[in-house]
Amino acid sequence: MTSAARVLLSAGLAGLFASVSSLSLAQTSIAPSPGWDRALPPGPDTRVKITEEYAKLVARDAYFWTWPMVNIYNRRLAFSQVKDFVMAGPVPSAPLNRVAMLTDYVNPDQRLVACPNQDVVYGAGALALDLSPVVIQVPDFGDRFWVYQIVNTRTDSVVELGKMYGTTPGFYMLAGPNWNGEVPRGITKVFRSASNTNFAAPRIFLDDTPEDKRAIQEVVNQVMIYPVAEFDGGMKRYDWSKIPTVAGTAQGEGETKWVFPDKIFDQLPAVFADTPPLPGEEARYAQVLAVIEAAKTNPELKAAMIKAAAEAEEQLVTPLFQFRNYGEQLPHNWSTISNEAAFGTDYFTRTAVAKSNILVNAPNETKYYYQDFDADRVRLNGANRYTVTFAKDQTPPVNGFWSLTLYNEHHFFAKNELTRYSLGTKNKTLKYNPDGSLTIYVQADPPSEAQRSNWLPAPKADFSLFGRAYWPKVAVMDGSWTPPPVVRTNVATGEAK
């Protein structure tokens, strides 16, 4: 991102609080309280003095569950500084309500989003639906796997566009909660987002061959999102290989920081106005806003809230960067989640995913598998050598593609001489064993020449493995298939943690 694009500005957005659905409450496992609808929306009495400890309690809780919402909102504010399509260092950047595309695998130096994959051509764009609905252009991808991801401030998916949905080429529209305009002729379907702020990240599968890298350019150049006023019924094109490159800010080791304890309480009123409460969240919103209001005239209260937020970042949010600290626990120390991009009020999982690998696809689009340990529950580290062996016909069951990616301790690619960061469907030189099984060699030093096509290079430090099953089959979805163990093949140098 350019330095200007990194400036995070507080901005008020038009507010909308959605009506509460008793049906939605009835579908939860907890029955609504008698007369609950009459108890809302009145909340805390802002005329009442509150204690510092109470303000800290509210601040700590709010920092945790609003962390993903503020993260997405601040990405919008950053993209609002972009005036034209540019490659800001290794990152494609676009003005609001547009998307900019890469033309090859993501650059290992990018720090916009942790845990990228080396399987697809990515795009990125922030959407401001309060300014305008957008047209989402879908070219003819033929047999190529593709999926468009667009999430709201809660990081929940708001569109269903992709190969798994049987989406036909054409034009689709995404509108915000307040839009009541006329749908232009030629729009196939209109999707709605509950928040005005959204983030788009298209993914288009790319084989790791020179031939496919040439072939994909035709469809990549037709992947576009733009304001509805520009829709004329024709398929637009943009040569993404020719967008100018400008100097980006220095890329650190970790993901760009998007949430700040000392700024969050100034931003939450705008974030809440942009993101109507889910059923039952009205009281949460009112409580947080009341404490923020009290702190406006009480510097000591504000300082205590900021301190509580900083403690929440350190004690609650930061540990969730480690995959081993959350998720459904699977055999061989793998873990997964099953409500990705559909978190609802699962605040813990939503924040954990946003911290460790934000922008995950919906469950029927992608299944994710996380691993920090070997089969003996010793931390993965490049001082050791490992194998991951899929039995015959037991690679991840998918209609799309699968991959096994290695990330360094910061959840980014570990640079290596092969520029190889994952292995899977895209790799056409994988060698299978005589019995039909497939062994992937995970280690820092090169294996034998016969094994090098199956080598996933590791750093000389801690690392994690990350499995993806795009457009998963039933065995993945119902949990009857899980990944094989990560087997250490030399003497252990670590200890169980």
C-alpha angles and dihedrals in degrees: 000000000000117000090252090052090056094059109108112212127191110233132174116229128198108277128234126171111195123227114259118252116218088195091061091052092048089056092061123088092246118072116229117257115257109271092005091147091058091054091061145112093013109094139154118358103242091202091069121095113240131200126250092239091055091050089051091050092053092043094051093049094044093049090057101047097038094046095100092045093053090044093058093040092054091050087058091051090051093049090048087073092059111097102181141010109289142155100236096201104303095342126092109226131189137180117261116293093024137088129221120208136212118222098213139017117317117277112253090228095064116113101178095102128016122231100026117176131233094219105078145040106249134208131193136199142147117228125210105190092178086070096046144328112256135228115228112207118210117191125198104278093180110200094341117118115243141158132182113216120199119168133186125227089282088057089244118139117256101182137049105211122142150083092287090059096050088240112185124219114269142073129321131178136219119200134181128241096270102045115116102162130128118280109235118241110261097041109126098200140354121222124196130215122203090216129051092221116074138158125221126206115169118195125201120183117242127190113224094245132107089236094057093043087060095041096052095059094080094060096035089059090058096052103107143150121193142156114288092241088071094056112118101160094257128113107252124211135201126183100229091187089070103052110122121258119226130183113274127204118273111288111229127199097266136049118290108272112248105166123060126189092212094052106034098087091052089053103041097081089059092042091051091048088053094046116049115215120263115239106294095018095095091092091049091052093046093049094051094044092049092054091046089052092051091051092056091079098029115067092184090056091049092050091051091051092051090050090050090050091051089051090049090052092052100038104031112020104034095056089057089067085079111082091213091067099066146020139063108314115236134185118289093025095291119137135194144173129231104196100057114157087005100071100139106173096344089119095170097055093039093055093041092054093043090053098044106030113354123193100044120171126246116277096256089050099048138000116206129206122194128201133179097156143057122235090279092053093252116143113263110251134167091237085079135056123231141185130206111197123191112201119234110298090000103108109123108300104239142153089207120031141299135215143176112218129191120215129187122234090283093053094251132110118291103227115235141167093263094049082227117146103158142021129208144088094350093059111088097184100062111135120219124211120250090260091055096256123130122226122195115198113216113191144116099240121061115265123221118305091254090057100043096095087060095044119122104193117226131198123244089256142054115315141168135225122223125193124202128193108187115203091001123212124233095273090061095042096050094043097243089122119057131164122274122250124280101237122204109221100191136046113301117251098180136064131235113269 
